[in-house]
């Protein structure tokens, strides 16, 4: 076959059309791929995130935090010069045989828990209880409310509920856009509608309402979720979540970092756009930098309290494999006196583009 310029153009056009079709397919059928994932793996794929309360003690009301949960093992208390020390914090999912994680980069945090709680005095709590009485919704009785976005099969939900079992004035919301995942949570023996509400929700759809009013959440948990969303839609998601927080409320973030081993292992043809990839099962993953994370949450009107790169060397001695892992972890607070303009999701002096 003689390859002419016309033939080459036809080949290139066909490749572009095919690639565009795949982009649309993975975006429009994202919930289908995640439903298939949970149908296949159920609640067996991810381990329970028992490390969560050590990394994010803010999940618990101030009075419930134990000495350890207040940060004994938290990055908030790791000295910035301890770059060669070993961290005992649990990794999100250590494979069997992995024995140690070496920390290469740490960051400190510029706030204390007492600083957060100072804006939530008894007068404020009383006002919030009175406001809740005027409208009935799941958790309307609570004085401390948490939302986990992308709850999956409940690997964060049930460790949190276990910690909250003696705190009847707390309430946990959890959502996922995979209906199969939500059903797994609701069918769990530890699920209690008196203290938890699991619901199907697509955070990318601004037109969908939440089963509770804006501005009432104390904590939002966004852990390994934002990376699965198309980069063009991430800012809108963060903007919307920001509106759910009360003044002084915290958004807690952890996700894949740039040049993590899993990014480097993606094969040719898996890249959908810059630093955004599709896995073999159709689910997707983005790999963040600290700067990108800072800009997103800053534009949403949240103050950065922590934003660090968590680099670890995982060693599997049995398989003789060294794995360089990179995650981004951050804590972002809604100002007590916000000048954020919710009507257009911009901060004074910050341009949308």
C-alpha positions as CSV (number, residue, x, y, z in Angstrom):
1,X,0.0,0.0,0.0
2,X,1.3,3.4,-1.0
3,X,0.8,5.9,1.9
4,X,-0.2,9.3,0.4
5,X,-0.8,12.5,2.3
6,X,-4.5,12.0,1.8
7,X,-4.3,8.5,3.4
8,X,-2.2,9.8,6.3
9,X,-4.8,12.5,7.0
10,X,-7.6,9.9,7.0
11,X,-5.6,7.8,9.4
12,X,-5.0,10.7,11.7
13,X,-8.7,11.8,11.6
14,X,-9.8,8.2,12.4
15,X,-7.4,8.1,15.4
16,X,-8.7,11.5,16.6
17,X,-12.3,10.4,16.3
18,X,-11.6,7.1,18.1
19,X,-9.8,9.0,20.9
20,X,-12.6,11.5,21.2
21,X,-15.1,8.7,21.4
22,X,-13.2,7.1,24.2
23,X,-13.0,10.4,26.2
24,X,-16.8,10.8,25.9
25,X,-17.3,7.1,26.8
26,X,-15.2,7.2,30.0
27,X,-16.9,10.4,31.1
28,X,-20.5,9.6,30.4
29,X,-20.2,6.0,31.7
30,X,-18.1,6.7,34.8
31,X,-20.7,5.5,37.2
32,X,-21.1,2.3,35.2
33,X,-17.4,1.5,35.5
34,X,-17.4,2.1,39.3
35,X,-20.6,0.1,39.7
36,X,-18.9,-2.8,37.9
37,X,-15.8,-2.3,40.1
38,X,-17.9,-2.7,43.3
39,X,-19.9,-5.5,41.8
40,X,-16.7,-7.4,41.2
41,X,-14.8,-6.6,44.3
42,X,-17.6,-5.7,46.8
43,X,-15.9,-4.5,50.0
44,X,-12.8,-6.7,49.6
45,X,-10.6,-4.5,47.5
46,X,-9.7,-1.7,49.9
47,X,-8.7,-2.1,53.5
48,X,-10.4,-0.2,56.3
49,X,-8.8,3.2,56.7
50,X,-7.9,2.9,60.4
51,X,-5.1,5.4,59.8
52,X,-7.7,8.1,59.0
53,X,-8.3,9.4,62.5
54,X,-4.6,9.7,63.2
55,X,-4.0,11.7,60.0
56,X,-7.2,13.7,60.4
57,X,-8.1,14.1,64.1
58,X,-10.5,17.0,62.9
59,X,-13.0,14.3,61.9
60,X,-13.9,13.9,65.6
61,X,-15.6,16.6,67.7
62,X,-13.0,18.3,69.8
63,X,-14.1,16.6,73.1
64,X,-13.8,13.1,71.6
65,X,-10.2,13.3,70.5
66,X,-7.8,11.3,72.5
67,X,-4.2,12.2,73.0
68,X,-3.2,10.0,70.2
69,X,-5.9,11.2,67.9
70,X,-5.0,14.8,68.5
71,X,-1.9,14.2,66.4
72,X,0.7,12.0,68.0
73,X,1.2,10.4,64.6
74,X,-0.2,13.2,62.5
75,X,1.8,15.2,60.0
76,X,0.8,18.3,62.0
77,X,3.4,17.4,64.6
78,X,6.2,16.1,62.4
79,X,9.1,18.5,62.5
80,X,10.1,19.9,59.1
81,X,13.8,19.0,59.6
82,X,13.0,15.3,60.2
83,X,13.3,14.5,56.5
84,X,15.1,11.2,57.1
85,X,12.9,9.9,59.9
86,X,10.6,6.9,59.4
87,X,6.9,7.4,59.7
88,X,4.7,4.9,61.5
89,X,1.5,6.3,59.9
90,X,-0.4,3.6,58.0
91,X,-0.4,3.8,54.2
92,X,-3.7,3.7,52.4
93,X,-3.4,0.1,51.3
94,X,-0.1,-1.7,52.0
95,X,0.3,-4.9,50.1
96,X,1.4,-8.0,51.9
97,X,5.1,-8.1,52.4
98,X,5.5,-4.3,52.6
99,X,7.5,-3.6,55.8
100,X,8.4,0.0,55.9
101,X,7.7,3.4,54.5
102,X,10.4,6.0,54.4
103,X,9.3,9.6,54.5
104,X,11.2,12.0,52.2
105,X,9.2,15.2,52.4
106,X,7.1,16.7,55.2
107,X,5.3,19.9,55.9
108,X,4.0,21.6,59.0
109,X,0.6,23.0,59.8
110,X,-0.1,26.6,60.8
111,X,-3.1,26.1,63.1
112,X,-4.2,24.2,66.1
113,X,-7.4,22.4,66.9
114,X,-8.2,25.0,69.6
115,X,-8.1,27.7,66.9
116,X,-10.9,25.9,65.0
117,X,-13.0,25.3,68.0
118,X,-12.7,28.9,69.2
119,X,-15.1,29.9,66.4
120,X,-17.6,27.3,67.5
121,X,-18.5,28.4,71.0
122,X,-21.6,27.6,73.0
123,X,-23.6,30.5,71.5
124,X,-22.8,29.4,68.0
125,X,-23.8,25.8,68.8
126,X,-27.1,27.0,70.3
127,X,-27.9,29.0,67.1
128,X,-27.1,26.0,64.9
129,X,-29.4,23.7,67.0
130,X,-32.2,26.3,66.8
131,X,-31.7,26.6,63.0
132,X,-31.8,22.9,62.6
133,X,-35.1,22.6,64.4
134,X,-36.8,24.7,61.8
135,X,-36.2,22.1,59.1
136,X,-36.2,18.4,59.3
137,X,-33.6,16.4,57.4
138,X,-31.3,13.4,58.2
139,X,-29.0,14.6,61.0
140,X,-31.0,17.7,61.8
141,X,-30.7,16.9,65.5
142,X,-26.9,16.8,65.4
143,X,-24.5,19.5,66.5
144,X,-21.5,18.0,64.6
145,X,-21.8,16.8,61.0
146,X,-19.4,15.1,58.7
147,X,-19.7,14.3,55.0
148,X,-17.5,11.7,53.2
149,X,-17.5,12.2,49.5
150,X,-17.0,9.0,47.5
151,X,-17.6,6.6,50.4
152,X,-17.1,3.5,48.3
153,X,-17.9,0.3,50.2
154,X,-17.5,2.1,53.6
155,X,-13.8,1.6,54.3
156,X,-13.8,5.1,56.0
157,X,-17.4,5.1,57.1
158,X,-17.2,2.3,59.6
159,X,-14.0,3.3,61.3
160,X,-15.5,6.7,61.8
161,X,-18.8,5.4,63.1
162,X,-16.9,3.2,65.5
163,X,-15.2,6.3,66.9
164,X,-18.5,8.1,67.1
165,X,-20.5,5.4,68.8
166,X,-20.5,7.3,72.1
167,X,-21.3,10.7,70.5
168,X,-25.1,10.8,69.8
169,X,-24.9,14.5,68.8
170,X,-22.7,13.7,65.8
171,X,-23.9,12.6,62.4
172,X,-22.1,11.2,59.3
173,X,-23.3,11.6,55.8
174,X,-21.7,9.6,53.0
175,X,-22.3,9.5,49.3
176,X,-21.1,7.9,46.2
177,X,-22.3,8.0,42.6
178,X,-22.0,4.2,42.3
179,X,-25.3,2.9,43.6
180,X,-23.8,-0.5,44.2
181,X,-21.3,1.1,46.6
182,X,-24.0,2.8,48.6
183,X,-25.9,-0.5,48.8
184,X,-22.8,-2.2,50.3
185,X,-22.7,0.5,53.0
186,X,-26.4,0.3,53.8
187,X,-26.3,-3.5,54.0
188,X,-23.3,-3.5,56.5
189,X,-24.2,-4.7,60.0
190,X,-22.6,-1.6,61.5
191,X,-24.7,0.8,59.5
192,X,-27.1,2.8,61.6
193,X,-29.6,5.3,60.1
194,X,-29.7,7.0,63.5
195,X,-26.2,8.2,63.0
196,X,-25.4,7.8,59.3
197,X,-27.1,8.6,56.0
198,X,-25.7,7.0,52.9
199,X,-27.0,8.3,49.6
200,X,-26.3,8.2,45.8
201,X,-25.0,11.5,44.6
202,X,-22.9,12.8,41.6
203,X,-20.8,15.7,42.9
204,X,-20.2,16.8,39.4
205,X,-23.9,17.7,38.9
206,X,-24.5,21.1,40.4
207,X,-28.2,20.7,39.8
208,X,-28.5,17.9,42.3
209,X,-29.5,18.9,45.8
210,X,-28.1,17.3,49.0
211,X,-30.3,15.9,51.7
212,X,-29.3,18.7,54.0
213,X,-28.9,22.5,53.8
214,X,-25.8,24.4,52.7
215,X,-23.5,25.7,55.4
216,X,-24.0,23.1,58.1
217,X,-21.1,20.7,57.8
218,X,-18.2,20.7,60.2
219,X,-16.0,18.4,58.2
220,X,-15.9,17.2,54.6
221,X,-13.7,14.2,53.8
222,X,-12.3,14.1,50.2
223,X,-9.9,11.2,50.1
224,X,-8.9,9.5,46.8
225,X,-12.0,10.9,45.1
226,X,-11.1,14.1,43.2
227,X,-8.5,12.3,41.1
228,X,-11.2,10.1,39.6
229,X,-13.0,13.2,38.2
230,X,-12.2,14.9,34.9
231,X,-9.8,17.8,35.5
232,X,-12.1,20.3,33.8
233,X,-14.8,19.5,36.4
234,X,-12.7,19.5,39.6
235,X,-12.9,23.2,40.4
236,X,-16.7,23.2,40.2
237,X,-16.8,20.2,42.6
238,X,-14.6,21.9,45.1
239,X,-16.6,25.2,44.8
240,X,-19.8,23.3,45.5
241,X,-18.4,21.4,48.5
242,X,-17.1,24.7,50.0
243,X,-20.7,26.0,50.2
244,X,-21.7,23.0,52.3
245,X,-19.2,23.9,55.1
246,X,-20.1,26.1,58.0
247,X,-17.7,29.0,58.8
248,X,-14.7,27.4,60.5
249,X,-15.5,24.0,58.9
250,X,-12.7,21.9,57.5
251,X,-12.2,20.1,54.2
252,X,-9.7,17.2,54.6
253,X,-8.0,16.1,51.4
254,X,-5.7,13.2,50.4
255,X,-5.0,11.9,46.9
256,X,-2.5,10.8,44.3
257,X,0.6,12.9,43.8
258,X,2.5,13.6,40.6
259,X,5.0,10.9,39.6
260,X,3.6,8.3,42.0
261,X,4.7,4.8,41.0
262,X,1.1,4.1,39.7
263,X,1.4,7.0,37.3
264,X,4.8,5.8,36.0
265,X,3.4,2.3,35.5
266,X,0.6,3.3,33.1
267,X,1.2,2.0,29.6
268,X,1.1,3.8,26.3
269,X,-2.5,4.6,25.3
270,X,-3.8,5.0,28.8
271,X,-3.3,8.7,29.0
272,X,-6.5,10.7,28.4
273,X,-5.0,14.1,29.0
274,X,-2.0,15.6,30.8
275,X,-1.5,13.6,34.0
276,X,-5.0,12.0,33.7
277,X,-5.2,8.3,32.9
278,X,-7.7,5.4,32.5
279,X,-7.2,2.0,34.1
280,X,-8.0,-1.3,32.5
281,X,-11.4,-1.4,34.2
282,X,-12.5,2.0,32.9
283,X,-12.0,4.0,36.1
284,X,-9.7,7.0,35.9
285,X,-7.0,8.7,38.0
286,X,-5.4,12.1,38.0
287,X,-2.0,12.9,39.7
288,X,-1.8,16.3,41.5
289,X,0.9,18.8,42.5
290,X,0.8,20.8,45.7
291,X,0.4,24.0,43.6
292,X,-2.7,22.6,41.8
293,X,-4.3,21.6,45.1
294,X,-3.5,25.0,46.7
295,X,-5.0,26.9,43.7
296,X,-8.2,24.8,43.6
297,X,-9.1,25.2,47.3
298,X,-8.0,28.9,47.4
299,X,-10.2,29.7,44.5
300,X,-13.1,28.0,46.4
301,X,-12.6,30.4,49.3
302,X,-10.9,28.1,51.7
303,X,-7.8,28.9,53.8
304,X,-4.9,26.4,53.5
305,X,-3.9,25.0,56.8
306,X,-1.9,22.0,55.5
307,X,-0.6,21.1,52.1
308,X,2.2,18.6,51.9
309,X,3.8,16.0,49.7
310,X,3.9,12.5,51.3
311,X,6.7,10.5,49.7
312,X,7.2,7.0,50.8
313,X,9.5,4.1,49.9
314,X,7.6,0.9,50.2
315,X,9.7,-2.2,50.3
316,X,8.3,-5.6,49.4
317,X,11.1,-7.9,50.6
318,X,9.4,-11.1,49.5
319,X,9.1,-9.8,45.9
320,X,12.3,-7.8,46.2
321,X,10.4,-4.7,44.9
322,X,11.0,-1.1,45.9
323,X,8.0,1.2,45.3
324,X,8.3,5.0,45.4
325,X,4.9,6.3,46.3
326,X,3.7,9.9,46.3
327,X,0.5,11.4,47.8
328,X,-0.8,14.9,48.4
329,X,-2.4,15.7,51.8
330,X,-4.1,18.9,52.7
331,X,-6.5,20.6,55.3
332,X,-8.5,23.6,54.2
333,X,-10.7,25.7,56.4
334,X,-13.7,27.9,55.6
335,X,-13.0,31.4,57.0
336,X,-15.0,32.4,60.1
337,X,-15.9,35.6,58.3
338,X,-15.9,34.7,54.7
339,X,-15.8,37.3,51.9
340,X,-16.2,34.6,49.4
341,X,-18.8,35.4,46.8
342,X,-21.0,32.3,46.5
343,X,-22.9,33.7,43.5
344,X,-20.0,33.3,41.2
345,X,-17.6,31.2,43.2
346,X,-14.8,33.7,43.2
347,X,-12.7,35.4,45.8
348,X,-12.0,39.2,45.4
349,X,-8.8,39.6,43.4
350,X,-8.8,36.0,42.1
351,X,-9.6,35.4,38.4
352,X,-11.4,32.3,37.2
353,X,-9.2,32.0,34.3
